[in-house]
Amino acid sequence: MEIYDVVIIGGGPAGVSAAIYAKRKLLRTALITKEIGGQVLLTSNIENYPGFVERSGMKLAEYFEQQLKEVEVEIFEDTVREVRIEGKMFKAICEEGREFYCKSVIATGGGSHKKLNVPGEEEFFGRGVYVCATCDAPLTKNKIVAVVGGGNAAFQSADLLARYAAKVYLIHRRGEFRADGILVNRVKGHANVEMITNAVIREIRGKDRVESVLLENLESRQLFDLPVQKVFIEIGKEVKVDYLKGLVQTNEYGQVIVDRLQRTSREGIFAAGEITDLPYGQAIISAGQGAVAALAAFDYISEKKY
Ligand SMILES: Cc1cc2nc3c(=O)[nH]c(=O)nc-3n(C[C@H](O)[C@H](O)[C@H](O)COP(=O)(O)OP(=O)(O)OC[C@H]3O[C@@H](n4cnc5c(N)ncnc54)[C@H](O)[C@@H]3O)c2cc1C
C-alpha cells in the first residue's frame, strides 16, 4: 500500500503553494484537483499578486502548473468524494474510484460566488459584471455602479466602490439589511451611494458592454431600467466541504474553522484558502495559508514519528 505524507485537495493558489512547500520539505505529496488554477482561471486581470505583472489569470495558472512540474508534485486530476480515518492514517476516496492513503490532509477546495442567474450575467462576466470589489474596484473610477446584496460583503464592496465610482446603487431584494449596523451607517455616509430596496435585477443589459440593469420592484411589480456601467454581485459564496463532513468543525457559513497554523479541529487535517473561515478571499492570502498548512503538516508528521 502506497502511503503519502500529505494529500492536498484542490489546485488553486492555496493547494499549489501547499504542494510546493510540502515538496521542499521532502514530503511525499499527492495533489488531487479538478484543475490547476482554481478561481484564478476566471480572473481576466490580476493586478495584486506580488511579482506577477502579466495580469492574465490563465497565465498565472500556467506558471502554477509549470512550477508544480519542476518540483515533481504528483498531480491527479480527480475530485475527492470522501476523506475517512483509517487507523492512524487518512484515506481520500475520489470520484473515479482511486484511493489515497496519507498521514495528513490539506484541504484547499476553495469556494465559488453565488450567481444571480439572469440574462447578461455570463455574457458580461469579467467585463462589466464582477464578483470581487477588492480585485476590481479600480475599474470603476468615475463610473456608475450597481452592487447587489444586503450582507456584509455587499456593504464592504459598496464602501470601497464609493471611493472610486461616481455613483453606487446598492440593490437589495429586502427592506432590511443583514449587514452589521456599523457598516450600513458607514455606507449611508457616502453621498454618492443610493439604496434601492425591495428590488431585484431581472437582466443585465448592453450591446458590447454593460449599459443598464432591468430592475423589478417586488412590491409594485413594476419593471424599470437603471443605467449603470458596472455590476458587482455580492450575494455570498459557496464552500463545498462535503468530503470532510463529520471530520472537522465548520462555521455558520460552512467554512472550515482553522487556527493560525491552519490546523482544523481534527488532528492531521489542515485547511487553507477560501475554504477556511478567514474573511478575505484573495489569491495571495490563499497562497500564504497554503504555505503555512504545508509547514504545519511537516511539523505534525515529524512530531508523530510515523
Ligand atoms: C472573477 C474573479 C476575479 C478575481 N480577481 C482576483 C484578483 O484580482 N486578485 C486576487 O488576489 N484574487 C482574485 N480573485 C479571488 C481569487 O481567485 C481566490 O481568492 C483564490 O483563487 C482562492 O484560492 P483557493 O486556492 O483558496 O481556492 P480556489 O481558487 O477556489 O481553488 C480551489 C481548487 O480546489 C478544487 N476542488 C474543489 N473541490 C475539490 C474536490 N472535492 N476534489 C478535488 N479538487 C477540488 C477546485 O477545482 C479548484 O481547483 C478573483 C476571483 C474571481 C472569481
The ligand as an ORCA input file, in Angstrom:
! r2SCAN-3c Opt
* xyz 0 1
  C     -13.728     36.663    -11.242
  C     -12.741     36.629    -10.120
  C     -11.751     37.596    -10.074
  C     -10.800     37.569     -9.051
  N      -9.807     38.509     -9.053
  C      -8.831     38.428     -8.122
  C      -7.742     39.354     -8.132
  O      -7.660     40.246     -8.987
  N      -6.795     39.230     -7.155
  C      -6.854     38.257     -6.189
  O      -5.950     38.177     -5.357
  N      -7.885     37.386     -6.147
  C      -8.867     37.450     -7.080
  N      -9.925     36.573     -7.037
  C     -10.019     35.655     -5.896
  C      -9.017     34.503     -6.034
  O      -9.100     33.922     -7.321
  C      -9.330     33.488     -4.949
  O      -9.260     34.135     -3.694
  C      -8.336     32.335     -4.956
  O      -8.300     31.683     -6.208
  C      -8.712     31.337     -3.874
  O      -7.756     30.327     -3.895
  P      -8.038     28.919     -3.200
  O      -6.871     28.058     -3.539
  O      -8.378     29.146     -1.787
  O      -9.363     28.350     -3.897
  P      -9.779     28.186     -5.412
  O      -9.061     29.119     -6.293
  O     -11.268     28.222     -5.395
  O      -9.278     26.722     -5.784
  C      -9.895     25.581     -5.270
  C      -9.495     24.377     -6.094
  O      -9.974     23.187     -5.469
  C     -10.573     22.346     -6.444
  N     -11.520     21.475     -5.738
  C     -12.647     21.844     -5.064
  N     -13.229     20.765     -4.509
  C     -12.452     19.704     -4.844
  C     -12.542     18.310     -4.570
  N     -13.539     17.803     -3.841
  N     -11.596     17.497     -5.082
  C     -10.578     17.996     -5.825
  N     -10.439     19.306     -6.108
  C     -11.370     20.144     -5.621
  C     -11.182     23.330     -7.417
  O     -11.474     22.714     -8.650
  C     -10.059     24.363     -7.504
  O      -9.057     23.937     -8.377
  C     -10.877     36.564     -8.044
  C     -11.887     35.596     -8.087
  C     -12.806     35.611     -9.112
  C     -13.874     34.536     -9.169
*
